[in-house]
Every structure is written in structure tokens, then in C-alpha cells.
Amino acid sequence: MRNGKTMRAWRWGAVSLMAAWLLGVNPARAEVAAADPIDAGMRTCFARADRSSTAGQVQCMDDARSAWRSAGSNALTQLLSKLPPAQQRRWQASQQRWVAWRDAEDTMLGAAFATTSGSAYQLYEADMRLQPMRDRALTLRAQAAAITGGDAPHARPCSADAHCEHANYDLERYYRKLYARMPKHARPSVVHAQAAWRAYRDATTPLIDEHARLDLLGARLATLKRLSETVGNR
């Protein structure tokens, strides 16, 4: 359990942009998004006296998560309105894969954090449930803003991109580490979440440029690394 001074430092110094660093989100994109009303509202929520407890802080993040869900839906609608039918179908498939991964990820996070104890881990878990929602909304917003005439972005194959290749190598390494650290009964949740993420990645990377692809891979890498270092902590 953290003392009051440390917890206050965590609230103000860690949440919002902390999550970007924690989960590997592109720092430049996180800075631009930092002034978003949803982030500002979450910071205001943290400052409320009636949200000073761990449960209150978690509620602030849950509220922000719901708001980012709505923002993502709105951004997807805007993106689809700018695309020809063939591209619309590809983005709709990406969204379906993302929803399937999000649900599988929530199950895995529940299993991982069930092995921990302490209020700090409750906050980490809430944050790690929030960030995929935020990331997806920001990605969809960026794609909608970048669309010109329905042209699809061009990216080299991952095999021709050293950064992409290195990220995939580390992804597999931390996935194996997380799998090994999870209790045996919970390991299927890791397998299912990672398979769902790969399906989402495969449906999405042909639609985005190399920078967005590295954001996607980096976020996943940081998540697996963080969880592999968290499972079993008490």
C-alpha cells in the first residue's frame, strides 16, 4: 500500500501520459492528445475529494474508458464516411478484430492481476484496461484526419523494416515470459488474448503506415513486458 504522498504523486505524475509511457504509446501522439477533454476530465476527476480513494480513482479511469469508447465509435463513423466501399469493409474487419481482442485482453488482465495484491495494482489494472480504448480512438481519429481521396497508406513489409522485425522478436520473447509466469489454469487466457491480438494486427497493419504500425507493436510489447514483470507480485 502506498502512502498518501506517494499516491498523490502517482495520480498527478503517472495517469494520462504515464499510461502512454507505460504501454509504449508514441510520446508525440500522447502529447498532442494530452489536452483532449476526456483526459482533462479524468484529471479533474482525480482531484475530487470524493474520488480520493483507490476505488474512486479506478472509477475515474473507468469513466474515461467509457468516454474513449464513444470517441472511438464516432471516429470510426467519420473514417468510414471518407472511404470507398472496399476500404470501408477492411476497416470494419479491423474493428471486429479489435473488439474481439479487447474482450480477450480484459479476461487476460483479470487473470494476471488476480495474482497480485495492493491498491497500486488495482490502479495499474484500470489503466491497462483504459489504454487500448484510448489508443484505438486516437488511431481512428488520426486515420480519418489523414484520409485524402480514399488512398491507403503504404508500408514496407515487416521483414524489410528492422524496427518492426526487432519488435516482433521482443513480442514473442515477452509473450513466452508472461505465459511461463502465469498460473497454469490462467495460461489459456494469455494464449487466447495473444491470438486475438495477432488477428487484429494482421487485419490492421495493411491499412496503416509504418509509424502507426510501430505504435501498435510498441504498445503490445510494453503491455506484455509490464505484465510479465507484474504477475505474482504481492
C-alpha positions in Angstrom: 0.0 0.0 0.0 1.4 3.4 -1.0 1.4 6.2 1.5 -0.6 9.4 0.8 2.2 11.5 -0.6 3.3 8.7 -3.0 -0.2 8.1 -4.1 -0.8 11.8 -4.9 2.4 11.8 -6.9 1.2 8.8 -8.8 -2.2 10.4 -9.6 -0.7 13.6 -10.9 2.5 12.4 -12.5 1.5 9.0 -13.7 -2.0 9.0 -15.0 -2.9 10.3 -18.5 0.6 10.5 -20.0 2.0 7.9 -17.6 -0.1 5.3 -19.5 1.5 6.3 -22.8 4.9 5.6 -21.5 3.8 2.5 -19.6 2.2 0.9 -22.6 4.6 2.2 -25.3 2.3 4.7 -27.0 4.1 7.1 -29.3 5.1 10.0 -27.0 4.4 12.6 -29.7 0.9 11.4 -30.2 0.3 11.2 -26.5 1.4 14.8 -26.0 -1.0 16.0 -28.7 -3.8 14.1 -27.1 -3.0 15.3 -23.6 -5.3 18.3 -24.0 -8.2 16.1 -25.0 -11.3 16.8 -23.0 -11.5 13.2 -21.9 -8.0 13.3 -20.4 -8.7 16.7 -18.9 -11.9 15.3 -17.4 -10.1 12.4 -15.9 -7.5 14.7 -14.3 -10.4 16.7 -12.8 -12.0 13.6 -11.5 -8.8 12.5 -9.8 -8.8 15.9 -7.9 -12.2 15.4 -6.5 -12.4 14.8 -2.7 -15.0 12.1 -3.2 -12.7 10.2 -5.6 -9.6 10.2 -3.4 -9.8 6.5 -2.5 -8.4 3.8 -4.7 -11.9 2.8 -5.7 -12.6 6.5 -6.6 -9.5 6.7 -8.8 -10.4 3.5 -10.5 -13.9 4.9 -11.2 -12.3 8.0 -12.8 -10.4 5.7 -15.2 -13.5 3.6 -15.9 -15.5 6.7 -16.8 -12.7 7.8 -19.1 -12.6 4.4 -20.7 -16.3 4.7 -21.5 -15.8 8.1 -22.9 -12.9 6.8 -25.2 -15.2 4.0 -26.3 -17.7 6.6 -27.5 -15.0 8.7 -29.1 -13.7 5.6 -31.0 -17.1 4.8 -32.3 -17.5 8.4 -33.5 -14.1 8.4 -35.1 -14.8 5.1 -36.9 -18.0 6.6 -38.3 -16.1 9.6 -39.6 -13.4 7.5 -41.1 -15.8 5.2 -42.9 -17.7 8.1 -44.4 -14.5 9.1 -46.2 -13.7 5.7 -47.7 -14.8 3.8 -50.7 -16.8 0.6 -50.0 -13.8 -1.8 -50.3 -11.8 0.2 -47.8 -14.8 0.5 -45.5 -15.0 -3.3 -45.4 -11.4 -3.6 -44.5 -11.7 -1.1 -41.6 -14.8 -2.8 -40.4 -13.0 -6.1 -40.3 -10.2 -4.4 -38.4 -12.7 -3.1 -35.9 -14.3 -6.5 -35.5 -10.8 -8.0 -34.8 -10.1 -5.2 -32.3 -13.3 -5.8 -30.4 -12.5 -9.5 -30.2 -9.0 -8.7 -28.9 -10.3 -6.1 -26.4 -12.6 -8.7 -24.9 -9.9 -11.4 -24.7 -7.5 -8.9 -23.3 -9.8 -7.9 -20.5 -10.1 -11.6 -19.5 -6.3 -11.9 -19.5 -5.8 -8.8 -17.4 -8.3 -10.1 -14.9 -6.3 -13.3 -14.6 -3.0 -11.6 -14.4 -3.9 -9.1 -11.7 -5.7 -11.8 -9.7 -2.2 -12.9 -8.9 -1.3 -9.5 -7.3 -2.3 -7.6 -4.2 -2.3 -3.9 -3.2 -4.0 -0.8 -4.3 -1.3 0.2 -6.7 -2.1 -2.9 -8.8 -5.8 -2.0 -8.9 -4.8 1.3 -10.4 -2.4 -0.3 -12.9 -5.2 -2.8 -14.0 -7.7 0.0 -14.5 -5.1 1.9 -16.5 -4.3 -1.1 -18.7 -7.9 -1.6 -19.5 -8.3 2.1 -20.4 -5.3 2.5 -22.7 -6.4 0.2 -25.6 -9.7 2.1 -25.8 -7.8 5.4 -25.9 -5.2 4.1 -28.4 -7.9 2.9 -30.7 -9.8 6.1 -30.7 -6.7 8.1 -31.3 -5.7 5.8 -34.2 -9.1 6.1 -35.8 -9.1 9.9 -35.4 -5.6 10.1 -37.0 -6.6 7.9 -39.9 -9.8 9.9 -40.5 -7.8 13.2 -40.5 -5.2 11.7 -42.9 -7.5 10.3 -45.5 -7.2 12.1 -48.9 -9.3 10.6 -51.7 -9.5 7.2 -50.1 -5.9 6.5 -50.6 -4.4 3.7 -48.4 -1.1 4.4 -46.7 1.9 2.4 -47.9 4.2 0.5 -45.6 7.1 -1.8 -46.3 6.7 -5.5 -45.3 7.7 -6.0 -41.7 10.6 -8.2 -43.0 12.0 -5.1 -44.7 11.7 -2.9 -41.6 14.4 -3.6 -38.9 12.4 -1.8 -36.2 9.3 -4.0 -37.0 11.4 -7.2 -37.0 13.0 -6.3 -33.7 9.7 -5.5 -32.1 8.2 -8.8 -33.3 11.2 -10.7 -31.8 10.7 -9.0 -28.4 7.0 -9.5 -28.6 7.5 -13.3 -28.8 10.1 -13.2 -26.0 7.9 -11.4 -23.5 4.8 -13.4 -24.6 6.7 -16.6 -23.6 7.8 -15.0 -20.3 4.3 -13.9 -19.4 2.9 -17.4 -20.3 5.5 -19.1 -18.1 4.8 -16.8 -15.1 1.0 -17.1 -15.2 -0.6 -19.8 -13.1 -1.3 -22.9 -15.2 -5.1 -22.5 -15.0 -4.8 -19.0 -16.4 -2.4 -19.7 -19.3 -5.2 -20.2 -21.8 -6.3 -16.6 -21.3 -2.8 -15.5 -22.4 -2.9 -17.7 -25.5 -6.4 -16.5 -26.4 -5.6 -12.8 -25.9 -2.4 -13.1 -28.0 -4.1 -14.9 -30.8 -6.8 -12.3 -30.9 -4.2 -9.5 -30.9 -2.4 -11.2 -33.8 -5.6 -11.3 -35.8 -6.2 -7.7 -35.0 -2.7 -6.8 -36.1 -2.9 -8.7 -39.3 -6.2 -7.1 -40.2 -4.9 -3.6 -39.4 -1.3 -3.2 -40.4 -2.1 -3.3 -44.2 -4.3 -0.2 -43.5 -1.8 2.0 -41.7 1.7 3.4 -42.3 4.9 2.3 -40.7 4.8 4.8 -37.9 1.3 3.6 -36.9 2.4 0.0 -37.2 5.3 0.6 -34.8 2.9 2.3 -32.4 0.7 -0.7 -32.5 3.6 -3.2 -32.0 5.2 -1.0 -29.3 2.0 -0.8 -27.3 1.7 -4.5 -27.3 5.3 -5.1 -26.5 5.1 -2.8 -23.5 1.9 -4.5 -22.3 3.4 -7.9 -22.4 6.6 -6.7 -20.7 4.7 -4.9 -18.0 2.5 -7.9 -17.2 5.4 -10.4 -17.3 7.1 -8.3 -14.6 3.8 -7.9 -12.6 2.3 -11.4 -12.4 2.7 -12.8 -8.9 3.7 -9.5 -7.2 2.3 -9.0 -3.7 
